[in-house]
Amino acid sequence: MSPADEDGFREFVASHMPALRKLAYVTCGDWHAAEDAVANALAKLYPRWGRLDRPDLYARTMVVRAAIDETRRPWWRRERSAGDALPDVPHSDPTGASEEGLRVRSALRRVPVRQRAVLVLRYYLDLTAEEAAEVLGVRPPTVRSQTSRGLANLRAALAAGGVVLDDSAEPGAWIDASQGRGGSGGRRSAAAALRR
């Protein structure tokens, strides 16, 4: 690899690393697995760097696939840190915004992996069905059906967590079962809560 290509790769990694980590986390739901997924994807990207027209699309594709693979690895092949044994202690947020985001993330973790990947690509990254199909290596009708099923599963998981979507209101409106319409943070879509 030429020095110019190496510099380009370093700049790419520096500028895209946070977004790739978030994409992997939202896809697999575990920061450690997300780190591994991004590292594996970047390791595969490096030797192909000079031959790719769209390295950003290739990186997204590889990160989503690696994150899905990380969730499918048998438990005995996963590395565990000592911190995994410690429980996460939720802290209350006076604005309610992070609580809403945690509820959405928790509900999203209960959606099957492929459907979760489609929802992340469609609503978090704002990709079209055709672009998401290209990233996942499937046909656009498959992406649309997985989107429909994934949204149904996400709605069910949100309802189980106390967030009820109101179909009669404008899109993105929700009702927090414990606090009435708009919850503690006003109207927000699930995608906006994921971006936090």
C-alpha positions as CSV (number, residue, x, y, z in Angstrom):
1,M,0.0,0.0,0.0
2,S,1.3,3.4,-0.9
3,P,1.9,6.1,1.8
4,A,-0.9,8.2,0.3
5,D,-3.3,5.2,0.6
6,E,-2.1,4.6,4.2
7,D,-2.8,8.3,5.1
8,G,-6.2,8.1,3.4
9,F,-7.0,5.0,5.4
10,R,-5.9,6.6,8.7
11,E,-8.1,9.7,7.9
12,F,-11.0,7.4,7.1
13,V,-10.7,5.5,10.3
14,A,-10.3,8.7,12.4
15,S,-13.4,10.3,10.8
16,H,-15.6,7.3,10.6
17,M,-14.7,5.4,13.8
18,P,-17.4,6.9,16.1
19,A,-20.2,6.4,13.5
20,L,-19.1,2.8,12.9
21,R,-18.9,2.1,16.6
22,K,-22.5,3.4,17.1
23,L,-23.7,1.4,14.1
24,A,-22.2,-1.8,15.5
25,Y,-23.6,-1.0,19.0
26,V,-27.1,-0.4,17.8
27,T,-26.9,-3.6,15.7
28,C,-25.6,-5.9,18.4
29,G,-26.4,-4.1,21.7
30,D,-23.0,-4.6,23.4
31,W,-20.1,-2.1,23.4
32,H,-17.5,-4.8,23.6
33,A,-18.9,-6.8,20.7
34,A,-19.3,-3.6,18.8
35,E,-15.6,-2.8,19.3
36,D,-14.7,-6.2,18.1
37,A,-17.0,-5.9,15.1
38,V,-15.5,-2.6,14.0
39,A,-11.9,-3.9,14.5
40,N,-12.6,-7.0,12.4
41,A,-14.3,-4.9,9.7
42,L,-11.4,-2.4,9.5
43,A,-8.9,-5.3,9.4
44,K,-10.7,-6.6,6.3
45,L,-11.0,-3.2,4.8
46,Y,-7.3,-2.3,5.0
47,P,-6.0,-4.7,2.3
48,R,-8.8,-3.7,0.0
49,W,-8.5,0.0,0.6
50,G,-7.0,1.0,-2.8
51,R,-9.4,-1.0,-4.8
52,L,-12.7,0.3,-3.4
53,D,-14.8,3.0,-5.0
54,R,-17.0,3.5,-1.9
55,P,-15.0,2.5,1.2
56,D,-17.7,4.0,3.5
57,L,-20.4,1.7,2.1
58,Y,-18.1,-1.3,2.3
59,A,-17.2,-0.4,5.9
60,R,-20.9,-0.1,6.9
61,T,-21.7,-3.5,5.3
62,M,-18.8,-5.2,7.0
63,V,-19.6,-3.6,10.4
64,V,-23.3,-4.7,10.2
65,R,-22.3,-8.2,9.2
66,A,-19.6,-8.5,11.8
67,A,-21.9,-7.2,14.5
68,I,-24.5,-9.8,13.6
69,D,-21.8,-12.5,13.6
70,E,-20.7,-11.3,17.1
71,T,-24.2,-11.9,18.4
72,R,-24.2,-15.4,16.9
73,R,-20.9,-16.6,18.2
74,P,-21.2,-19.5,20.7
75,W,-20.9,-18.4,24.3
76,W,-17.7,-20.4,24.8
77,R,-15.9,-18.5,22.0
78,R,-16.7,-15.1,23.4
79,E,-14.2,-13.3,25.5
80,R,-15.6,-11.9,28.8
81,S,-14.1,-9.1,30.8
82,A,-14.3,-8.9,34.5
83,G,-16.6,-5.9,34.1
84,D,-19.3,-8.0,32.6
85,A,-20.0,-9.5,36.0
86,L,-20.9,-6.1,37.4
87,P,-24.5,-5.0,36.9
88,D,-25.3,-1.8,35.1
89,V,-26.8,0.6,37.6
90,P,-29.4,2.9,35.9
91,H,-29.3,6.5,37.0
92,S,-32.3,8.7,36.8
93,D,-32.2,11.6,34.3
94,P,-34.1,14.8,35.2
95,T,-34.9,15.5,31.6
96,G,-36.2,12.0,30.8
97,A,-34.4,12.0,27.5
98,S,-31.8,9.3,28.3
99,E,-34.5,7.2,30.0
100,E,-36.5,7.2,26.8
101,G,-33.3,6.3,24.8
102,L,-32.6,3.4,27.2
103,R,-36.2,2.1,26.7
104,V,-35.9,2.3,23.0
105,R,-32.5,0.6,23.0
106,S,-33.8,-2.1,25.4
107,A,-36.7,-2.7,23.1
108,L,-34.5,-2.8,20.0
109,R,-32.3,-5.5,21.6
110,R,-35.4,-7.7,21.8
111,V,-36.0,-7.4,18.0
112,P,-34.4,-10.3,16.0
113,V,-30.9,-9.5,14.7
114,R,-31.7,-9.3,11.0
115,Q,-34.7,-7.1,11.6
116,R,-32.7,-5.0,14.0
117,A,-30.0,-4.5,11.3
118,V,-32.7,-3.4,8.8
119,L,-34.2,-1.0,11.2
120,V,-30.9,0.5,12.1
121,L,-30.0,0.9,8.4
122,R,-33.3,2.3,7.4
123,Y,-34.1,4.6,10.4
124,Y,-30.8,5.3,12.1
125,L,-28.7,5.8,9.0
126,D,-31.6,7.0,6.8
127,L,-30.8,4.5,4.0
128,T,-33.4,3.6,1.4
129,A,-34.6,0.1,1.0
130,E,-32.4,-0.3,-2.0
131,E,-29.3,1.0,-0.2
132,A,-30.0,-1.2,2.9
133,A,-30.5,-4.2,0.5
134,E,-27.1,-3.5,-1.0
135,V,-25.4,-3.3,2.5
136,L,-27.1,-6.5,3.7
137,G,-26.7,-8.4,0.4
138,V,-30.4,-9.1,-0.1
139,R,-33.2,-7.9,-2.4
140,P,-35.2,-4.7,-1.6
141,P,-38.5,-6.6,-1.1
142,T,-36.7,-8.6,1.7
143,V,-35.6,-5.3,3.3
144,R,-39.2,-4.0,3.1
145,S,-40.7,-7.1,4.7
146,Q,-38.0,-7.2,7.4
147,T,-38.7,-3.5,8.1
148,S,-42.4,-4.2,8.5
149,R,-41.8,-7.2,10.8
150,G,-39.1,-5.4,12.7
151,L,-41.3,-2.4,13.4
152,A,-44.1,-4.7,14.6
153,N,-41.7,-6.4,16.9
154,L,-40.2,-3.1,18.1
155,R,-43.7,-1.7,18.8
156,A,-44.5,-4.9,20.8
157,A,-41.3,-4.6,22.8
158,L,-41.9,-0.8,23.4
159,A,-45.4,-1.6,24.6
160,A,-44.1,-4.2,27.0
161,G,-41.7,-1.6,28.3
162,G,-44.4,0.9,29.0
163,V,-44.2,3.0,25.9
164,V,-47.4,2.9,23.9
165,L,-47.4,4.3,20.3
166,D,-50.6,6.2,19.6
167,D,-51.7,5.4,16.0
168,S,-54.3,8.2,15.9
169,A,-51.6,10.9,16.4
170,E,-49.0,12.1,14.0
171,P,-46.1,9.7,13.2
172,G,-43.5,9.6,15.9
173,A,-45.9,10.4,18.7
174,W,-45.8,8.2,21.7
175,I,-47.4,7.9,25.1
176,D,-45.5,7.0,28.2
177,A,-47.8,4.7,30.1
178,S,-46.6,6.1,33.5
179,Q,-46.6,9.8,32.5
180,G,-49.3,10.3,29.9
181,R,-49.0,11.8,26.4
182,G,-45.5,12.8,25.4
183,G,-43.9,11.3,28.5
184,S,-41.3,13.4,30.2
185,G,-39.5,14.5,27.1
186,G,-42.2,15.6,24.7
187,R,-42.8,14.0,21.3
188,R,-39.8,12.1,19.9
189,S,-39.6,9.3,17.3
190,A,-37.8,6.1,18.2
191,A,-35.1,7.1,15.7
192,A,-34.4,10.3,17.5
193,A,-34.1,8.4,20.8
194,L,-31.6,6.0,19.2
195,R,-29.4,8.9,18.0
196,R,-28.8,10.0,21.6
